[in-house]
Protein backbone atom coordinates (compact mmCIF):
# COMPACT_ATOMS: atom_id res chain seq x y z
CA UNK A 1 0.00 0.00 0.00
CA UNK A 2 1.42 3.37 -1.04
CA UNK A 3 1.19 6.25 1.38
CA UNK A 4 0.60 9.63 -0.20
CA UNK A 5 2.60 12.49 1.19
CA UNK A 6 2.19 16.17 0.51
CA UNK A 7 5.17 17.47 -1.47
CA UNK A 8 6.76 20.89 -1.65
CA UNK A 9 9.34 22.35 -4.00
CA UNK A 10 12.73 23.65 -2.89
CA UNK A 11 11.50 27.26 -3.19
CA UNK A 12 8.41 26.49 -1.08
CA UNK A 13 10.44 24.64 1.56
CA UNK A 14 12.98 27.50 1.75
CA UNK A 15 10.20 30.04 2.29
CA UNK A 16 8.56 27.82 4.91
CA UNK A 17 11.89 27.38 6.73
CA UNK A 18 12.52 31.13 6.64
CA UNK A 19 9.04 31.67 8.07
CA UNK A 20 9.81 29.15 10.83
CA UNK A 21 7.07 26.77 9.68
CA UNK A 22 9.55 23.91 9.25
CA UNK A 23 11.80 23.07 12.17
CA UNK A 24 13.52 19.80 11.27
CA UNK A 25 14.15 17.26 8.53
CA UNK A 26 15.08 13.67 8.02
CA UNK A 27 16.85 12.00 5.12
CA UNK A 28 15.80 8.41 4.57
CA UNK A 29 16.87 5.71 2.15
CA UNK A 30 13.89 4.67 -0.01
CA UNK A 31 13.66 2.34 -2.97
CA UNK A 32 16.40 3.46 -5.34
CA UNK A 33 17.24 6.81 -3.80
CA UNK A 34 16.86 9.20 -0.89
CA UNK A 35 13.85 11.15 0.40
CA UNK A 36 13.78 14.28 2.54
CA UNK A 37 10.99 14.40 5.08
CA UNK A 38 10.23 17.86 6.44
CA UNK A 39 8.68 18.33 9.88
CA UNK A 40 6.38 21.30 10.25
CA UNK A 41 5.89 23.10 13.56
CA UNK A 42 2.77 21.89 15.36
CA UNK A 43 1.84 19.42 12.63
CA UNK A 44 2.27 15.65 12.81
CA UNK A 45 1.88 15.30 9.05
CA UNK A 46 5.05 14.63 7.10
CA UNK A 47 5.86 16.72 4.05
CA UNK A 48 8.30 15.47 1.41
CA UNK A 49 10.66 17.71 -0.54
CA UNK A 50 10.37 17.22 -4.31
CA UNK A 51 13.45 16.86 -6.44
CA UNK A 52 12.66 19.39 -9.17
CA UNK A 53 15.67 18.60 -11.34
CA UNK A 54 14.72 17.91 -14.99
CA UNK A 55 15.84 14.27 -14.71
CA UNK A 56 14.08 13.64 -11.35
CA UNK A 57 12.05 10.47 -11.00
CA UNK A 58 8.31 11.07 -11.28
CA UNK A 59 6.69 12.41 -9.19
CA UNK A 60 10.10 13.73 -8.15
CA UNK A 61 10.07 12.76 -4.48
CA UNK A 62 13.34 10.85 -4.58
CA UNK A 63 16.90 12.14 -4.87
CA UNK A 64 19.40 9.92 -6.66
CA UNK A 65 22.14 10.25 -4.05
CA UNK A 66 22.46 11.15 -0.37
CA UNK A 67 24.73 14.03 -1.42
CA UNK A 68 21.99 15.48 -3.65
CA UNK A 69 19.52 15.24 -0.76
CA UNK A 70 21.96 16.90 1.66
CA UNK A 71 22.63 19.71 -0.81
CA UNK A 72 18.87 20.30 -1.09
CA UNK A 73 18.54 20.39 2.71
CA UNK A 74 21.43 22.86 2.86
CA UNK A 75 19.75 25.06 0.24
CA UNK A 76 16.62 25.17 2.39
CA UNK A 77 18.74 26.52 5.24
CA UNK A 78 19.31 23.50 7.46
CA UNK A 79 22.66 23.02 9.18
CA UNK A 80 23.77 19.81 7.49
CA UNK A 81 27.29 19.76 8.91
CA UNK A 82 25.97 18.29 12.15
CA UNK A 83 24.20 15.34 10.51
CA UNK A 84 24.37 12.29 12.74
CA UNK A 85 25.04 14.23 15.94
CA UNK A 86 22.71 13.50 18.82
CA UNK A 87 20.53 16.51 19.68
CA UNK A 88 19.20 16.11 23.20
CA UNK A 89 16.89 19.11 22.93
CA UNK A 90 14.27 17.36 20.82
CA UNK A 91 11.49 15.38 22.55
CA UNK A 92 11.99 12.31 20.37
CA UNK A 93 15.65 12.20 21.35
CA UNK A 94 14.80 12.52 25.04
CA UNK A 95 12.50 9.51 24.69
CA UNK A 96 15.21 7.61 22.79
CA UNK A 97 17.82 8.42 25.45
CA UNK A 98 15.46 7.34 28.26
CA UNK A 99 14.65 4.09 26.46
CA UNK A 100 18.34 3.40 25.83
CA UNK A 101 19.29 4.10 29.45
CA UNK A 102 16.49 1.81 30.71
CA UNK A 103 17.75 -0.97 28.44
CA UNK A 104 21.29 -0.48 29.71
CA UNK A 105 20.10 -0.56 33.34
CA UNK A 106 18.17 -3.79 32.72
CA UNK A 107 21.19 -5.32 31.00
CA UNK A 108 23.36 -4.36 33.95
CA UNK A 109 20.83 -5.95 36.31
CA UNK A 110 19.97 -2.75 38.15
CA UNK A 111 16.25 -2.90 37.31
CA UNK A 112 14.15 -5.92 38.13
N, CA, C and O of each residue as an XYZ file, in Angstrom:
448
protein
N       0.835     -1.162      0.000
C       0.000      0.000      0.000
C       0.894      1.244      0.000
O       1.778      1.379      0.846
N       0.662      2.136     -0.942
C       1.422      3.370     -1.038
C       0.797      4.434     -0.155
O      -0.421      4.615     -0.136
N       1.653      5.134      0.574
C       1.190      6.247      1.379
C       1.443      7.520      0.599
O       2.538      7.725      0.075
N       0.437      8.375      0.518
C       0.597      9.631     -0.200
C       1.038     10.717      0.771
O       0.433     10.923      1.823
N       2.092     11.394      0.392
C       2.601     12.492      1.188
C       2.437     13.787      0.413
O       2.512     13.806     -0.816
N       2.212     14.862      1.140
C       2.186     16.166      0.507
C       3.623     16.516      0.140
O       4.541     16.271      0.922
N       3.823     17.088     -1.048
C       5.168     17.467     -1.470
C       5.264     18.974     -1.629
O       4.279     19.656     -1.912
N       6.476     19.471     -1.439
C       6.758     20.886     -1.650
C       8.030     21.000     -2.475
O       8.885     20.114     -2.452
N       8.143     22.102     -3.204
C       9.345     22.351     -3.996
C      10.421     22.937     -3.098
O      10.160     23.276     -1.943
N      11.624     23.055     -3.628
C      12.732     23.646     -2.889
C      12.423     25.094     -2.526
O      12.702     25.523     -1.406
N      11.850     25.854     -3.463
C      11.500     27.259     -3.192
C      10.449     27.356     -2.086
O      10.550     28.216     -1.211
N       9.446     26.483     -2.119
C       8.414     26.492     -1.083
C       9.009     26.125      0.276
O       8.719     26.773      1.282
N       9.840     25.086      0.302
C      10.444     24.643      1.563
C      11.353     25.724      2.142
O      11.378     25.927      3.356
N      12.096     26.418      1.285
C      12.981     27.496      1.746
C      12.166     28.619      2.384
O      12.534     29.136      3.439
N      11.062     28.992      1.743
C      10.197     30.042      2.292
C       9.573     29.588      3.608
O       9.472     30.375      4.549
N       9.157     28.338      3.681
C       8.557     27.817      4.907
C       9.581     27.771      6.041
O       9.247     28.052      7.192
N      10.825     27.416      5.717
C      11.886     27.381      6.727
C      12.199     28.799      7.214
O      12.373     29.032      8.410
N      12.267     29.729      6.278
C      12.518     31.131      6.645
C      11.405     31.677      7.527
O      11.659     32.478      8.427
N      10.178     31.249      7.274
C       9.037     31.670      8.073
C       8.856     30.868      9.348
O       7.872     31.040     10.067
N       9.819     29.985      9.626
C       9.810     29.145     10.825
C       8.607     28.199     10.896
O       8.117     27.880     11.979
N       8.143     27.757      9.728
C       7.070     26.772      9.677
C       7.617     25.349      9.668
O       6.915     24.403     10.028
N       8.874     25.205      9.255
C       9.552     23.906      9.247
C      10.675     23.998     10.272
O      11.444     24.959     10.271
N      10.769     22.996     11.150
C      11.805     23.070     12.172
C      12.807     21.922     12.143
O      13.798     21.960     12.873
N      12.575     20.908     11.322
C      13.522     19.797     11.273
C      13.301     18.991     10.003
O      12.297     19.156      9.311
N      14.254     18.117      9.710
C      14.149     17.264      8.528
C      14.802     15.925      8.808
O      15.553     15.757      9.768
N      14.492     14.991      7.946
C      15.085     13.665      8.022
C      15.372     13.203      6.607
O      14.564     13.406      5.700
N      16.518     12.584      6.424
C      16.851     11.996      5.118
C      16.790     10.491      5.283
O      17.462      9.924      6.144
N      15.989      9.852      4.462
C      15.795      8.405      4.571
C      16.067      7.724      3.235
O      15.771      8.259      2.167
N      16.633      6.539      3.329
C      16.866      5.710      2.147
C      15.547      5.072      1.750
O      14.913      4.404      2.566
N      15.126      5.268      0.507
C      13.892      4.670     -0.006
C      14.152      4.110     -1.396
O      14.895      4.685     -2.192
N      13.534      2.995     -1.662
C      13.661      2.338     -2.974
C      15.048      2.532     -3.571
O      16.029      1.983     -3.070
N      15.123      3.310     -4.635
C      16.405      3.456     -5.338
C      16.994      4.848     -5.146
O      17.700      5.347     -6.022
N      16.716      5.473     -4.021
C      17.242      6.814     -3.803
C      17.068      7.266     -2.374
O      17.052      6.457     -1.446
N      16.936      8.575     -2.206
C      16.857      9.197     -0.894
C      15.698     10.186     -0.863
O      15.476     10.914     -1.831
N      14.964     10.217      0.234
C      13.846     11.146      0.396
C      14.136     12.073      1.567
O      14.766     11.679      2.548
N      13.665     13.313      1.448
C      13.781     14.275      2.541
C      12.390     14.501      3.109
O      11.487     14.974      2.419
N      12.235     14.155      4.374
C      10.989     14.401      5.083
C      11.143     15.672      5.896
O      12.102     15.821      6.652
N      10.201     16.583      5.741
C      10.227     17.865      6.443
C       9.184     17.838      7.556
O       8.059     17.382      7.350
N       9.556     18.323      8.720
C       8.675     18.334      9.876
C       8.235     19.765     10.159
O       9.044     20.643     10.460
N       6.934     19.968     10.052
C       6.381     21.304     10.247
C       6.032     21.520     11.716
O       5.632     20.587     12.411
N       6.183     22.736     12.173
C       5.889     23.100     13.555
C       4.406     22.851     13.849
O       3.533     23.311     13.112
N       4.135     22.124     14.923
C       2.769     21.889     15.357
C       1.941     20.997     14.461
O       0.717     20.971     14.583
N       2.579     20.261     13.562
C       1.842     19.418     12.634
C       2.496     18.045     12.613
O       3.705     17.940     12.410
N       1.721     17.002     12.819
C       2.273     15.650     12.815
C       2.387     15.073     11.410
O       2.970     14.005     11.223
N       1.838     15.765     10.431
C       1.875     15.300      9.054
C       3.277     15.508      8.467
O       3.913     16.536      8.698
N       3.732     14.538      7.725
C       5.050     14.628      7.097
C       4.904     15.222      5.704
O       3.993     14.869      4.954
N       5.805     16.119      5.376
C       5.860     16.719      4.052
C       7.154     16.267      3.399
O       8.186     16.194      4.066
N       7.121     15.963      2.116
C       8.298     15.475      1.407
C       8.772     16.537      0.421
O       7.973     17.128     -0.305
N      10.075     16.768      0.407
C      10.655     17.708     -0.542
C      10.741     17.041     -1.907
O      11.233     15.918     -2.026
N      10.262     17.732     -2.936
C      10.369     17.222     -4.309
C      11.748     17.519     -4.873
O      12.330     18.568     -4.597
N      12.258     16.601     -5.652
C      13.455     16.859     -6.444
C      12.975     17.424     -7.773
O      12.422     16.697     -8.599
N      13.183     18.712     -7.978
C      12.664     19.385     -9.167
C      13.645     19.418    -10.336
O      13.425     20.129    -11.316
N      14.723     18.650    -10.233
C      15.670     18.599    -11.342
C      14.969     17.999    -12.563
O      14.067     17.174    -12.415
N      15.378     18.411    -13.772
C      14.725     17.908    -14.985
C      14.734     16.387    -15.115
O      13.816     15.814    -15.703
N      15.757     15.727    -14.573
C      15.837     14.273    -14.707
C      15.317     13.543    -13.461
O      15.575     12.351    -13.298
N      14.586     14.246    -12.579
C      14.077     13.640    -11.349
C      13.020     12.590    -11.666
O      12.229     12.723    -12.600
N      13.042     11.538    -10.846
C      12.049     10.475    -11.002
C      10.654     11.032    -10.722
O      10.474     11.812     -9.787
N       9.682     10.640    -11.517
C       8.306     11.074    -11.275
C       7.765     10.370    -10.050
O       8.025      9.176     -9.898
N       7.056     11.004     -9.195
C       6.689     12.414     -9.189
C       7.748     13.317     -8.580
O       7.434     14.411     -8.113
N       9.007     12.868     -8.579
C      10.096     13.729     -8.145
C      10.300     13.786     -6.651
O      10.816     14.782     -6.145
N       9.913     12.755     -5.928
C      10.067     12.760     -4.475
C      11.404     12.180     -4.036
O      11.763     12.276     -2.862
N      12.137     11.587     -4.951
C      13.341     10.850     -4.581
C      14.575     11.482     -5.209
O      14.589     11.805     -6.397
N      15.611     11.653     -4.393
C      16.903     12.143     -4.875
C      17.779     10.935     -5.186
O      17.732      9.925     -4.483
N      18.572     11.046     -6.240
C      19.398      9.918     -6.664
C      20.457      9.526     -5.640
O      20.719      8.341     -5.434
N      21.067     10.530     -4.995
C      22.143     10.249     -4.050
C      21.891     10.963     -2.722
O      21.118     11.919     -2.656
N      22.550     10.488     -1.673
C      22.458     11.149     -0.371
C      23.065     12.547     -0.457
O      22.584     13.473      0.197
N      24.111     12.704     -1.254
C      24.727     14.026     -1.416
C      23.741     15.023     -2.020
O      23.671     16.171     -1.581
N      22.984     14.591     -3.021
C      21.995     15.476     -3.646
C      20.921     15.875     -2.634
O      20.470     17.020     -2.623
N      20.513     14.935     -1.787
C      19.522     15.236     -0.756
C      20.084     16.200      0.273
O      19.391     17.125      0.696
N      21.335     15.996      0.685
C      21.960     16.899      1.655
C      22.133     18.303      1.088
O      21.946     19.289      1.801
N      22.485     18.399     -0.174
C      22.626     19.712     -0.814
C      21.277     20.431     -0.815
O      21.210     21.633     -0.556
N      20.210     19.698     -1.106
C      18.870     20.304     -1.092
C      18.514     20.787      0.311
O      17.973     21.881      0.470
N      18.811     19.981      1.328
C      18.537     20.385      2.713
C      19.342     21.631      3.083
O      18.843     22.516      3.778
N      20.574     21.692      2.618
C      21.428     22.857      2.858
C      20.853     24.105      2.180
O      20.866     25.194      2.753
N      20.350     23.933      0.960
C      19.755     25.059      0.236
C      18.512     25.593      0.946
O      18.222     26.787      0.871
N      17.787     24.728      1.625
C      16.620     25.172      2.394
C      17.068     26.061      3.546
O      16.384     27.020      3.906
N      18.218     25.736      4.118
C      18.735     26.519      5.239
C      19.135     25.687      6.443
O      19.599     26.224      7.448
N      18.956     24.376      6.344
C      19.310     23.504      7.461
C      20.825     23.411      7.621
O      21.577     23.497      6.650
N      21.248     23.233      8.857
C      22.660     23.020      9.182
C      22.954     21.538      8.950
O      22.636     20.702      9.796
N      23.551     21.218      7.824
C      23.772     19.807      7.490
C      25.133     19.299      7.950
O      25.427     18.110      7.822
N      25.956     20.180      8.478
C      27.287     19.756      8.910
C      27.244     18.986     10.220
O      28.235     18.372     10.615
N      26.097     19.014     10.897
C      25.965     18.287     12.154
C      25.121     17.022     11.992
O      24.607     16.487     12.974
N      24.981     16.550     10.768
C      24.198     15.335     10.512
C      24.796     14.178     11.314
O      26.010     13.971     11.321
N      23.934     13.443     11.979
C      24.371     12.286     12.745
C      24.723     12.606     14.183
O      24.980     11.689     14.964
N      24.745     13.875     14.560
C      25.037     14.227     15.943
C      23.760     14.162     16.752
O      22.699     14.581     16.290
N      23.861     13.647     17.937
C      22.714     13.500     18.825
C      22.312     14.874     19.359
O      23.142     15.601     19.905
N      21.033     15.227     19.198
C      20.530     16.515     19.675
C      19.549     16.249     20.803
O      18.400     15.881     20.558
N      19.995     16.432     22.029
C      19.197     16.105     23.197
C      17.973     16.997     23.337
O      17.010     16.606     23.997
N      17.980     18.173     22.743
C      16.889     19.115     22.925
C      15.553     18.684     22.354
O      14.526     19.220     22.769
N      15.515     17.760     21.440
C      14.265     17.359     20.818
C      13.592     16.255     21.626
O      14.259     15.353     22.132
N      12.254     16.332     21.746
C      11.494     15.382     22.555
C      11.725     13.933     22.132
O      11.836     13.048     22.979
N      11.797     13.693     20.828
C      11.987     12.314     20.368
C      13.340     11.780     20.832
O      13.466     10.594     21.137
N      14.339     12.638     20.885
C      15.650     12.201     21.351
C      15.657     11.958     22.849
O      16.351     11.060     23.325
N      14.892     12.748     23.605
C      14.798     12.520     25.045
C      14.182     11.153     25.312
O      14.637     10.419     26.189
N      13.140     10.817     24.550
C      12.502      9.513     24.694
C      13.488      8.404     24.314
O      13.573      7.386     25.001
N      14.219      8.599     23.236
C      15.211      7.608     22.794
C      16.286      7.411     23.847
O      16.664      6.277     24.142
N      16.787      8.511     24.423
C      17.816      8.416     25.450
C      17.286      7.681     26.676
O      17.976      6.827     27.233
N      16.061      8.006     27.101
C      15.460      7.341     28.260
C      15.301      5.843     28.007
O      15.603      5.026     28.876
N      14.826      5.489     26.816
C      14.652      4.089     26.456
C      15.994      3.352     26.447
O      16.101      2.225     26.932
N      17.003      4.001     25.891
C      18.343      3.398     25.829
C      18.908      3.197     27.225
O      19.465      2.142     27.528
N      18.766      4.212     28.080
C      19.286      4.104     29.446
C      18.558      3.007     30.223
O      19.187      2.275     30.987
N      17.240      2.882     30.040
C      16.493      1.814     30.711
C      16.972      0.449     30.253
O      17.103     -0.468     31.064
N      17.233      0.306     28.966
C      17.745     -0.970     28.440
C      19.110     -1.293     29.027
O      19.391     -2.440     29.376
N      19.954     -0.274     29.134
C      21.290     -0.483     29.713
C      21.191     -0.862     31.189
O      21.930     -1.726     31.661
N      20.280     -0.219     31.918
C      20.104     -0.559     33.344
C      19.627     -1.997     33.493
O      20.121     -2.732     34.348
N      18.657     -2.405     32.653
C      18.172     -3.791     32.718
C      19.297     -4.764     32.392
O      19.443     -5.795     33.050
N      20.086     -4.439     31.384
C      21.185     -5.323     30.998
C      22.231     -5.427     32.105
O      22.868     -6.467     32.272
N      22.401     -4.352     32.853
C      23.361     -4.357     33.947
C      22.778     -4.969     35.211
O      23.487     -5.143     36.202
N      21.472     -5.301     35.182
C      20.832     -5.954     36.313
C      20.405     -5.006     37.411
O      20.134     -5.450     38.528
N      20.334     -3.715     37.133
C      19.975     -2.748     38.153
C      18.468     -2.510     38.251
O      18.000     -1.886     39.204
N      17.705     -3.007     37.266
C      16.253     -2.896     37.308
C      15.684     -4.295     37.253
O      16.063     -5.093     36.397
N      14.776     -4.593     38.163
C      14.154     -5.919     38.133
C      13.069     -5.996     37.120
O      12.441     -7.044     36.965
